[in-house]
Amino acid sequence: MARKRSKKAPEPKAGGASPAPLRLLFVAGVAALAFAAQLYLKTAAVEVRAAAADRELMARVAAPASAPGQFDRAIAWCSQHWDKTASKIAELQLENLKRDGGDGGAAATVANLMIRATEQDMRSSNWSATSAIAAPSALATKYRDVLSSAAALLRTAAIPDNETLPGHHGAHYSLALVYKLYPSLAAHGADPGAVADAGAAHLCAAQRATVATIAAEHRPAAGIPLATRVRDACARVDLVRDWHAAPRVSLEPTAADDRVFVATVVAPPNGSLAVQGLDALLHDLPIGDPGPDEFEDDFQARDCAIYAGPSRCYAALFRQFDNRHVEARPRTLELDEFAYVDGFSGSSYYHWLVETLPKLLLLGDELDARGLRNVPLLLPAGGPFIEATMQLAGRDAFRPFGTLHKRDAALVVTGKKATTVTWDPAPGVHGGAGAVLRPLPSLLRRARAALLPADPARRATRVVLVGRGPAESRAFGNQEALMAALAHVASQRNLDFALFEGAATPMRETVDLFASAALVVGVHGAGLANCLFMAPGAAVLELALPESEFGEYAAMAAALGLAYAASPLPHSNFEARAWPRPSNVAAAAAALLDA
């Protein structure tokens, strides 16, 4: 029997790798691919279950019943309140709907014009939901008919008969807002809690529909023109909600709160990260419309990601990509690396002061502890209050940051590495519910410590009523009567009374006023954000919107050690005037002060 000849292992070539390391590299590569595929399938399964749960929540709110001719009467009423431009747009889109009842863009446009006309009339007509409940009026009926007709129109575009289709992204978003803000008008007779849940579901559905639009067509007409040619540049477009599962993201718990993380996001090979839009959306989609000469023969399409941070579904993706403020190509700013904080409407006063600034202060602490300096920082392009609050906090709070760049809707910032702050949502909170926007208590306390240094000599000596301008939503219809009632409550307790008028008060005076308040009374709105400057033990009385969307100030008071009570307004009073009964407000204020 012939003996088998043993083979001698070949000598490795000079400068080459031996087979064993090559085999190890191959096995490691296969394992990495398998892990990535498992991670993707797991993430996709979670998203599929979430989408199915959202469809169930949407289905709990039935299409509103419509009387014969209601829609035509609603359009006729709106046409009396539209200006020439809005009327022309509505006329054109209504013609498109007649030709194609499935035109989601036309349906969303007409419905949004109807909603806008109703809101403008609410602010100017001195109508209030309070009086409508006490004695239903013809105007209340008209608002209900218009908003329920708009909701019905949005439903046809957002919820197609074919459940495999995502629906129109803008219709989902608009329906979410009208359900959240006007549940008793847009879905008359339905349970307000079920309507709020459906609104949250539509908000997340808007994101899914946007991603589907990006991945499938991505024409400029789709309203998302900044990431064109995605099919040529991306093998797949994913929405990343859980940053723990993102392969190019590293998370480090912060020293202040182990539920909050500093996230470092690195761009994919041969690609860039980008931040754009009102809410500082982070993604790695290609920017612009690359021509064929920009694609080399060895170019390989990559997986692209859109990162949904703590704002979750509130980062309305189609709105972030919108180019309505861009005349031609967007302006771009190229940086090697940068720091930023996202935030829903981060340029508005409340969202800046209560959500964006606390995250920014914490990010500064963490980068300072790492010894980092001169990191470019992206800030929202808001009003002068942004610079004013940063000056109050002092330069040391922002020591790690270098050049400050104001971002706006027309600016896209690109780079290879981005650093930000993120955290996990509270268990059981839907991604489209308003609760996901609320910062963690540790962040609020950090912000107060930066803006209001401890002062043992400070005394609570005032009762403060937060006013709102006559043109603002939820402006008081009886402000003078409220002032008299609260001044009487204050004088009985040897306290001063003050009216706070936000736009007319410098930032330093605002801080001092709220820091000296024993009690602050105000309707739900940005002025109550100044409760951040109140000392522990003081009290807040909110004339609150009853919808579940609006629990910010109760959570804020609990985080800051403030006593809190709510005197609820009626449902659907978001844009209407507020007419609280002065005797009820005075009694609630007295109870808080005497507790």
Buried (B, 14 or more C-beta within 10 A) or exposed (E): EEEEEEEEEEEEEEEEEEEEEEEEEEEEEEEEEEEEEEBBEEBEEEBEEBBEEBEEBBEBBEEBEEEEEBBEBBBEBBBEBBEEEBBEBBEEBBEBBEEEEEBBBBBBBBBBBBBBBBBEBBBEEBBBBBBBBEEEEEBBEBBBBBBBBBBBBBBBBBBBEEEEEBBBBBBBBBBBBBBBBBBBBBBBEBEBEBBBBBBBBBBBBBBBBBBBBBBEEBEEEBBBBBBBBBBEBBEEBBBBBBBEBBBBBEBEEBEBBEEBBBBBBBBBEEBBBBBBBBBBBBBBBBBBEBEEEEEEEEEEEBBBBBBBBBBBBBBBBBBBBBBEEBEEBBEBBEBEBBBBBBBBBBBBBBBBBBBBBBBBBBBBBBBBEEEBEEBBBBBBBBEEBBEBBBEBBEEEBBBBBBEEBEBBBBBBBBBBBBBBBBBBBEEEBBBBBBBBBBBBBBBBBBBBEBBBEEEEEEEBEBBBBBBBEEEBBBBBBBBEBBBEBBBBBBEEEEBBBBEBEBEEBEBEEBBBBBBBBBBBBBBBBBBBBBBBBBBEEBBBBBBBBBBBBBBBBBBBBEBBBBBBBBBBBBBBBBBBBBBBBBEEBBEBBBEBBEE
